[in-house]
Amino acid sequence: MKEIYENKLFTKYPTIFPNGRKVNPRESLLYFGCECESGWFRLIDNLCKQLVKASPNVVADQVKEKFGGLRFYVHGCTAKGNKLIEVAEHKSFRICELCGKRGKLYYQGGWYLVRCAGCKKAIVKEQ
């Protein structure tokens, strides 16, 4: 994720991201930042907004893309918070990771990717 968006999340949700990237990599994989593209910023922002209310003690350990979908790993989460995370992860398979438009899951070059039609065309042209 672009640093500007990552910093917005870290500033807006200090309880979920208490130290941002300033963590020991042995304690939290947020040392590497949000390991996904910026198209999911709104999805993650909305998830965090809901988590603050539903699960006030939740702390993020890692945010990344895996097999084309969002993975949001936490500790200190309530059952309701876990459900919110599950829903957001499910939604990520329909949101282009690059631009945030409606997308679908593709398998290309050994990788699973969620892309809108426009971003997929751009990838095909690059090859």
C-alpha positions as CSV (number, residue, x, y, z in Angstrom):
1,M,0.0,0.0,0.0
2,K,1.3,3.5,-0.7
3,E,2.8,5.0,2.3
4,I,0.3,8.0,2.3
5,Y,-2.7,5.6,2.7
6,E,-0.9,3.5,5.2
7,N,-0.1,6.5,7.4
8,K,-3.8,7.6,7.2
9,L,-4.8,4.3,8.6
10,F,-2.2,4.3,11.3
11,T,-3.1,7.9,12.3
12,K,-6.9,7.4,12.2
13,Y,-6.9,4.1,14.1
14,P,-4.1,4.3,16.8
15,T,-5.7,1.6,18.9
16,I,-5.7,-0.9,16.0
17,F,-2.2,0.2,14.8
18,P,-0.7,1.4,18.1
19,N,2.9,1.7,16.8
20,G,2.4,1.8,13.0
21,R,5.5,0.3,11.4
22,K,7.6,1.2,14.4
23,V,7.5,-2.3,15.8
24,N,9.9,-5.1,16.3
25,P,9.5,-7.5,13.4
26,R,9.7,-10.4,15.9
27,E,6.6,-9.0,17.6
28,S,4.4,-7.8,14.7
29,L,4.6,-8.2,10.9
30,L,3.3,-4.6,10.6
31,Y,7.0,-3.8,10.5
32,F,6.5,-4.4,6.8
33,G,3.5,-2.2,6.6
34,C,0.2,-3.1,4.8
35,E,1.3,-5.7,2.3
36,C,-1.4,-5.1,-0.3
37,E,-2.1,-2.5,-2.9
38,S,-3.9,0.8,-2.3
39,G,-7.2,-0.2,-4.0
40,W,-8.2,-1.9,-0.8
41,F,-7.7,1.3,1.3
42,R,-11.4,2.1,1.6
43,L,-12.2,-1.5,2.4
44,I,-9.6,-1.6,5.2
45,D,-10.7,1.9,6.4
46,N,-14.3,0.8,6.7
47,L,-13.3,-2.4,8.5
48,C,-11.2,-0.5,11.0
49,K,-14.1,2.0,11.6
50,Q,-16.4,-0.9,12.4
51,L,-13.8,-2.7,14.5
52,V,-13.2,0.3,16.8
53,K,-16.8,0.1,17.8
54,A,-17.3,-3.7,17.8
55,S,-14.0,-4.8,19.3
56,P,-12.3,-1.9,21.1
57,N,-9.2,-4.0,22.3
58,V,-8.4,-5.3,18.8
59,V,-4.8,-4.8,17.6
60,A,-3.6,-5.6,14.1
61,D,-0.6,-7.9,13.7
62,Q,-0.5,-8.2,9.9
63,V,-2.4,-6.8,6.9
64,K,-1.7,-8.4,3.6
65,E,-2.9,-10.0,0.3
66,K,-2.8,-13.8,0.1
67,F,-4.1,-15.9,-2.7
68,G,-5.8,-12.8,-4.1
69,G,-7.7,-11.8,-1.0
70,L,-7.2,-9.6,2.0
71,R,-5.9,-11.1,5.2
72,F,-6.3,-9.1,8.4
73,Y,-4.6,-10.8,11.3
74,V,-5.3,-9.5,14.8
75,H,-5.3,-10.3,18.5
76,G,-7.7,-9.1,21.2
77,C,-10.8,-9.4,19.0
78,T,-14.4,-10.2,19.9
79,A,-16.5,-12.7,18.0
80,K,-18.4,-9.7,16.4
81,G,-15.0,-8.3,15.3
82,N,-13.9,-11.6,13.9
83,K,-17.1,-11.7,11.8
84,L,-16.5,-8.2,10.5
85,I,-13.0,-9.2,9.4
86,E,-14.4,-12.3,7.7
87,V,-16.9,-10.2,5.8
88,A,-14.2,-7.7,4.7
89,E,-11.9,-10.5,3.6
90,H,-14.7,-12.0,1.6
91,K,-15.5,-8.7,0.0
92,S,-11.9,-8.2,-1.1
93,F,-12.3,-10.9,-3.7
94,R,-14.7,-8.5,-5.6
95,I,-12.6,-5.3,-5.3
96,C,-9.6,-4.6,-7.6
97,E,-6.6,-4.4,-5.4
98,L,-5.0,-1.8,-7.6
99,C,-7.8,0.8,-8.1
100,G,-10.7,-0.2,-5.8
101,K,-13.2,-0.7,-8.6
102,R,-15.4,-3.8,-8.9
103,G,-13.1,-6.7,-9.8
104,K,-12.8,-10.4,-10.0
105,L,-10.3,-13.1,-9.1
106,Y,-7.8,-14.1,-11.9
107,Y,-5.0,-16.6,-11.9
108,Q,-2.0,-15.2,-13.9
109,G,1.6,-16.2,-14.0
110,G,1.4,-18.3,-10.8
111,W,-0.4,-15.6,-8.8
112,Y,-4.0,-15.0,-7.8
113,L,-5.0,-11.4,-8.4
114,V,-8.2,-9.4,-8.0
115,R,-8.5,-6.9,-10.8
116,C,-11.1,-4.9,-12.6
117,A,-11.3,-5.2,-16.4
118,G,-9.2,-2.0,-16.9
119,C,-6.4,-3.1,-14.6
120,K,-6.4,-6.6,-16.0
121,K,-6.0,-5.2,-19.6
122,A,-3.1,-3.1,-18.4
123,I,-1.3,-6.2,-17.0
124,V,-1.9,-8.2,-20.2
125,K,-0.5,-5.3,-22.3
126,E,2.7,-5.2,-20.2
127,Q,3.5,-8.9,-20.9
